[in-house]
Amino acid sequence: MQNGDLRSAWLTTQQALQISPADSQSCRLMAQIADLSESSESIIWWSRVVQLEKNSLESIVPLVTAAMHFKEMGVAEEALGQIREADRNTAAYYQIMAAYCLTMGQIEASEKHFQKALQLQPKNERLQLDLASVRLQSSHAELVAQAHETLEHLRQNPKYHLEALRALSSDARRRGAFEEAHQIAGELIIDPACSFQDQLLFLDSLRESAHPSFAIRLKSLQRATEGKPDLTNQLIRWMDTRNMKTEALAWVKTMPAEDQKQILVQMGLAETLASLGRWNDLGTLITNSDWQGLDFIRFALLARCARESNLSADFQNKWERAVNATQGTVRTCYMLANMVDGWGWKTEAEQVWWLIAGHNSGQRAALKSLYRFYSDTKNTEQLYLVVERVFELEPHNTVAANNFASMSLLLKKNSAQADQIAAENYKKQPENIWFASTYAFSLCRQKKTGEALKVMEPFPEERLRQPDIALYQGLLLAANGDRDRARPFLDIALQSKDLLPEEKALAKKATHP
C-alpha cells in the first residue's frame, strides 16, 4: 500500500482473510485499499469492520466518510445512528457530524458541529481549517474575512498547505473569480503531494476560463490514467458531468483492451452510456462481465436496459438477479435501493427498503425512506406497517410508540393496545402536544369526549391550530356537539397537503355529518 502497489496489497490481504475471515485488521486493510482505489467496495468493507469492532467510532467515521463520498447518504445516516452514546461528546463525533451536514447542504448545522469540536480541541489546526472552509460560505462578511485569514495562515503550513489551497480555490470558483481559482489551482498541482482530484480541479479552472491549454492538459491526464482503472473511472465521471460524454466514449475506445475490461472502467463507461440512453451498447458492454462484489449493480443496469427496451420478462429476471446478488446484506441493499430510487424506480426501491427493514440491525434509514414514500403517496395501510415495525424495534421509544398508537387508532387496529400506549405516553409527558392529541383521540374513541377536551385545554390556541393538531381538536369539539368552534380547526386541517385519506374522511364527516 505504501508503494502504491494496490493489486499486490489486495491479493495478500485476501490471503489473510482466507485464513481468518473475521479478522478486523484484514477487513480494515481491504477497506483502505478500496478507499485508495476510489472503489465503492470500501462501503462494504468498512461496514464489515463496524460489525466486527462492535460499532466503534474509529470504524464508523471512515464508513460514513466513504458513504458520503459515493453519495450513499442512507448508509451514512444509518451508521451515524449506531454511534454509542459514550462517543457522542467527542471532537471526532462532532467532526463527522459536521461533514455529514455539509454534504447534506446544511451549512449552519455543519458550522455549529465544527465549533463544538473546536471547543473540545481549541488548538487542533485540522478543525480550524474545517471551520474556516465552512465559514467561507457564511452570509456574514466578518466571518468570511476571518475564514480567509485562517486559511491564508494555514496555507503556509506544509501539513495543511494543500487543503487550505483547495478550500480557497473552491471559494474563488463559487464567487465566479475564475482567474483567481486558476492561479490557486496552479499552485496546487506543482506540489508533489497533490492528488488526482487536484489535477481535476486545475482542469476545471482551465475549462471555466476557456484556457487554450485545456485540451492539451486533458490529453495529458488521459495518458496518466493508463493502467490505473481507479483514475480512469474518476476522469470518465468528470467528463460525464461536464457534458463531455461523447468525448469520454471516444477516449475509452482508444484504451488497451485489458484496460477496457477493468471493473472500474466499465462502471464509469456504463454510467456514461446510460446517461446517453444507449441501452444496446450498455448491454453489450456488461452482459458477460464479472463485477465481483458489485455484480448487483451490473444486474441492475442490465435490468434497466431491459426495461428501457420494453423487455418485461428479461427485466424481471435481471432485477431478481440484482436483488439476489446483494446477498441480502444491509449495505449492498442500501446501495441498490438508492441507485434505483434515483432512476425513479419507486416500486423496486420499496422492495429493497423492506428487505433492509426485515433485518435485525441497520433498518433505521430504510424505514425512514419507506415512511417518506408512503407519506408522499398517502398509503396509510403501508404507513401503518412501517410505524408498527419501528415500534417493534424500539418499544421504549416514546415517539415510535405514539406514532404506532396514533396510526392504530386512525385505522381501528389494535385499539386496546393503542389506548394503553396513548395513556402511558401522556402520563410520562403531558406537556407534549402530540402525545396529548393521541391520548385525547383515544379518549374520544372511547366516548370520553369531556375528558379528551380537558387533556387539550392547557395548550394555547396557536398550538392547537397547527395542521396536524387542528384536525384532532376539531374532531373533539365536533364530537362534543360544538360544531361552530370545531369548523375553523377542521378547515385548517383540510387545507393541509399532509392529511391522510382517513384523516380527511374524518374531517369531512365532522364538518358535514
RABEL-V355448 format. One line per field, one symbol per residue. psi: psi as a letter, one per 20 degrees, with the letter a starting at -180 (. if undefined). A space follows every 50 residues. Layout:
psi = ???
//
This chain:
psi = ghjjmhghggghhhghhhgnhkohhghgghghghghjkpiihggghhggg ghjlkqhhhhghggggghhjkmhgggggghiipqhhjhlqhhghghhggg hghjjmgghgggghggghhhmhjohghggggghgihjqiohghgghgggg hhghhiohhjgghgggghghggghijmhgggggghhhgiiphjqrhhhhh ghgghgghjlpijghghggghghhipjnhghggghghghgiklkgghggh ghhiqqhhhhipghghgghggghghikmhghggggigjrojcikhhgghg hhhgggghjkngghggghghhgghiijjqgghggggghghhhijmgghgg ghghgghirirkighghgghggghghiknhghhghghghghhhmijohgh gggggghghgjlqlggggggggggghhgmiiohghghggggggghjklhg hghhhigipqghhijpgihhghgghggghjjmhghhghghggghipiipq ghggggghhhhm.
//
